[in-house]
Structure formats: C-alpha cells, structure tokens
Amino acid sequence: MPFARAIQCLKAKHATAADVYMYWLAIVAQLSDLMTCGNSKACKYGTFVKEKVHAIVNFQFSQLINNPRAKNIYLVAFALDPGRCQA
C-alpha cells in the first residue's frame, strides 16, 4: 500500500523536506485513483464519503503549505531539489 510505504520512507534518516512534498503528491494521487469510478472498487464509496475525504485532504494540504512557521518549506525544497531535475 502506497500510504504505508510513504510513511515508512519518511521515517528514514535521509528523508528531506522535498521528500515530504513528493510523498504527499503520491498519497494524493493514490487517493484520487481510489475515489474515481474508473477504478472498479471506487464506486462503492458514496458521495458523502468522497466529499469528506476531499475536505480532509484539502485541510491537511492547507496545514502543510500555508503554515506560517513552515513558510512553504516543503514546496520550495521540492522545487529546488537538484536531484529531481533531469536534463
């Protein structure tokens, strides 16, 4: 499961602020796949559940990015990470 793997990777000693944002994107992508009806299992979730999950994800993203103490550190680290640039 990608969620458990992301948490496990973030516990690593070499995890960076850029990794936090990258794994956040991976988790959101997985949630998107789970909540769309293109996935055969996804249609079992009702509209209410999908809206609640969406609200929670938006709130957590806001806490991650709009945190006055962090000042967008995760987004900036992700954008400026030289290891992610492929020429």
PAZAPA-4460 file (N, C-alpha, C; in steps of 0.05 Angstrom, whole numbers, plus 32768, in hexadecimal, padded with zeros to 4 digits):
% residues 87
    n_x    n_y    n_z   ca_x   ca_y   ca_z    c_x    c_y    c_z   seq   type   mol
   8011   7FE8   8000   8000   8000   8000   8012   8019   8000     1      M     A
   800D   802B   7FEE   801E   8043   7FEB   801E   8055   8004     2      P     A
   8008   8056   8013   8007   8066   802B   801C   805D   8040     3      F     A
   801C   8043   8045   802F   8037   8058   804B   803B   804F     4      A     A
   8050   8037   8035   806B   803A   802A   8074   8057   802D     5      R     A
   8063   806A   8028   806A   8087   802A   8072   808D   8047     6      A     A
   8062   8083   805A   8068   8088   8076   8083   807B   807E     7      I     A
   8087   8063   8074   80A0   8055   807A   80B8   8064   806F     8      Q     A
   80B5   806E   8057   80CB   807D   804A   80D1   8097   8058     9      C     A
   80BC   80A4   8062   80C1   80BD   8070   80CE   80B9   808C    10      L     A
   80CD   80A1   8096   80DB   809C   80AF   80F9   8097   80AB    11      K     A
   8102   8096   8093   811E   8091   808D   812F   80A9   8096    12      A     A
   8147   80A3   809E   8159   80B8   80A7   8160   80CC   8092    13      K     A
   8160   80C4   8079   8168   80D5   8063   8150   80E4   8055    14      H     A
   8138   80E2   8061   8121   80F0   8055   8124   810E   8057    15      A     A
   811C   811C   8042   811F   8139   8041   8103   8146   8040    16      T     A
   8103   8160   8042   80EA   816F   803F   80DE   816B   8023    17      A     A
   80EF   8168   800F   80E5   8162   7FF4   80D7   8147   7FF3    18      A     A
   80E1   8134   8002   80D4   8119   8003   80B8   811B   800F    19      D     A
   80B5   812C   8023   809A   812F   802F   8086   8137   801A    20      V     A
   808D   814B   800A   807A   8154   7FF5   8076   813F   7FDF    21      Y     A
   808C   8132   7FD8   8089   811D   7FC3   8077   8106   7FCC    22      M     A
   807A   80FE   7FE5   8069   80E8   7FEF   804C   80F2   7FF3    23      Y     A
   8049   810B   7FFA   802E   8117   7FFB   8020   8115   7FE0    24      W     A
   802F   811C   7FCB   8023   811A   7FB0   801C   80FD   7FA9    25      L     A
   802D   80EB   7FB1   8028   80CE   7FAB   800F   80C5   7FBA    26      A     A
   800B   80CE   7FD3   7FF4   80C6   7FE2   7FDA   80D2   7FD6    27      I     A
   7FDC   80EB   7FCE   7FC5   80F8   7FC2   7FBD   80EB   7FA8    28      V     A
   7FD2   80E3   7F98   7FCC   80D5   7F7F   7FBF   80BB   7F84    29      A     A
   7FC8   80AC   7F98   7FBB   8093   7F9F   7F9F   8096   7FA8    30      Q     A
   7F9A   80AB   7FB9   7F7E   80B1   7FC1   7F6D   80B8   7FA9    31      L     A
   7F78   80C7   7F96   7F68   80CE   7F7F   7F60   80B5   7F6F    32      S     A
   7F73   80A2   7F6C   7F6D   8089   7F5E   7F58   8079   7F6D    33      D     A
   7F59   8079   7F87   7F46   806A   7F97   7F2A   8076   7F95    34      L     A
   7F28   8091   7F92   7F0E   809E   7F93   7F01   80A2   7F78    35      M     A
   7F0F   809C   7F63   7F02   809E   7F48   7EF5   8084   7F41    36      T     A
   7EE0   8086   7F32   7ED1   806E   7F2A   7EDF   805E   7F14    37      C     A
   7EF6   8067   7F0A   7F05   8058   7EF7   7F10   803F   7F04    38      G     A
   7F14   8040   7F1E   7F1D   8029   7F2E   7F04   8019   7F35    39      N     A
   7F05   7FFF   7F31   7EED   7FEE   7F36   7EE4   7FEE   7F53    40      S     A
   7EF7   7FF2   7F66   7EF0   7FF2   7F82   7EE6   800D   7F8B    41      K     A
   7EEC   8022   7F7C   7EE6   803D   7F86   7EC8   8043   7F87    42      A     A
   7EB8   8038   7F76   7E9C   803E   7F75   7E8D   8036   7F8F    43      C     A
   7E9A   8027   7FA0   7E8E   801F   7FB9   7E8D   8036   7FCD    44      K     A
   7E9D   804B   7FC8   7E9D   8062   7FD9   7E87   8075   7FD1    45      Y     A
   7E77   807E   7FE4   7E62   8091   7FDE   7E6C   80AD   7FDC    46      G     A
   7E5B   80BF   7FD2   7E62   80DB   7FCF   7E6A   80E7   7FEA    47      T     A
   7E5C   80E0   7FFF   7E62   80EC   8019   7E7F   80E5   8022    48      F     A
   7E87   80CC   801E   7EA2   80C3   8026   7EB7   80D1   8015    49      V     A
   7EB2   80D3   7FFB   7EC5   80E0   7FE9   7EC8   80FD   7FF1    50      K     A
   7EB2   810B   7FF7   7EB4   8127   7FFF   7EC3   812A   8019    51      E     A
   7EBF   8118   802C   7ECD   8119   8046   7EEB   8115   8042    52      K     A
   7EF2   8101   8032   7F0E   80FC   802D   7F1B   8114   801F    53      V     A
   7F0D   8120   800C   7F17   8137   7FFD   7F1B   814E   8011    54      H     A
   7F08   8153   8023   7F0A   8168   8036   7F22   8164   8049    55      A     A
   7F27   814C   8052   7F3D   8145   8063   7F58   814A   8055    56      I     A
   7F59   8141   803C   7F72   8144   802C   7F78   8162   8028    57      V     A
   7F63   8171   8021   7F67   818E   801D   7F70   819C   8036    58      N     A
   7F65   8194   804D   7F6D   81A0   8067   7F8A   8199   806D    59      F     A
   7F91   8180   8069   7FAD   8178   806F   7FC1   8186   805C    60      Q     A
   7FB9   8189   8043   7FCB   8197   8030   7FCE   81B4   8038    61      F     A
   7FB8   81C0   8041   7FBA   81DC   804B   7FCD   81DE   8063    62      S     A
   7FCB   81CA   8075   7FDD   81CA   808C   7FFA   81C6   8084    63      Q     A
   7FFF   81B7   806F   801A   81B2   8065   8026   81CA   8058    64      L     A
   8016   81D7   8046   8020   81EC   8035   801D   8208   8042    65      I     A
   8006   820D   804E   8001   8228   8058   8008   822B   8075    66      N     A
   801A   821B   807F   8022   821C   809B   8035   8234   809E    67      N     A
   802F   8248   80AF   8040   825F   80B2   805C   8258   80BC    68      P     A
   805E   8243   80CC   8079   823B   80D6   808A   822E   80C1    69      R     A
   807D   821F   80AF   808C   8210   809B   8092   8222   8082    70      A     A
   8082   8235   807D   8086   8248   8067   808B   823A   804C    71      K     A
   807B   8226   8046   807C   8217   802C   8097   8208   8029    72      N     A
   80A3   8200   803F   80BD   81F3   803D   80BC   81D9   802C    73      I     A
   80A6   81CB   802E   80A4   81B1   801F   80A2   81B6   8001    74      Y     A
   8092   81C9   7FF9   808F   81CF   7FDD   80A8   81DB   7FD2    75      L     A
   80B5   81ED   7FE0   80CE   81F9   7FD7   80E4   81E4   7FD5    76      V     A
   80E6   81D3   7FE9   80FA   81BE   7FE8   80F6   81AB   7FD1    77      A     A
   80DD   81A5   7FCC   80D7   8193   7FB5   80DE   81A0   7F9B    78      F     A
   80D8   81BA   7F98   80DD   81C8   7F7F   80FB   81CC   7F7B    79      A     A
   810A   81D0   7F90   8127   81D6   7F8D   8139   81BD   7F91    80      L     A
   812E   81A6   7F94   813E   818E   7F98   814C   8187   7F7E    81      D     A
   8167   8189   7F7E   8175   8183   7F65   8174   8166   7F5C    82      P     A
   816E   8154   7F6E   816C   8138   7F67   8153   8131   7F57    83      G     A
   8140   8143   7F56   8127   813F   7F48   8128   814A   7F2B    84      R     A
   813C   815A   7F26   813F   8166   7F0B   814C   8153   7EF8    85      C     A
   813F   814D   7EE3   814B   813B   7ECE   814E   814B   7EB5    86      Q     A
   8167   814E   7EAC   816C   815E   7E94   816D   814C   7E7B    87      A     A
***
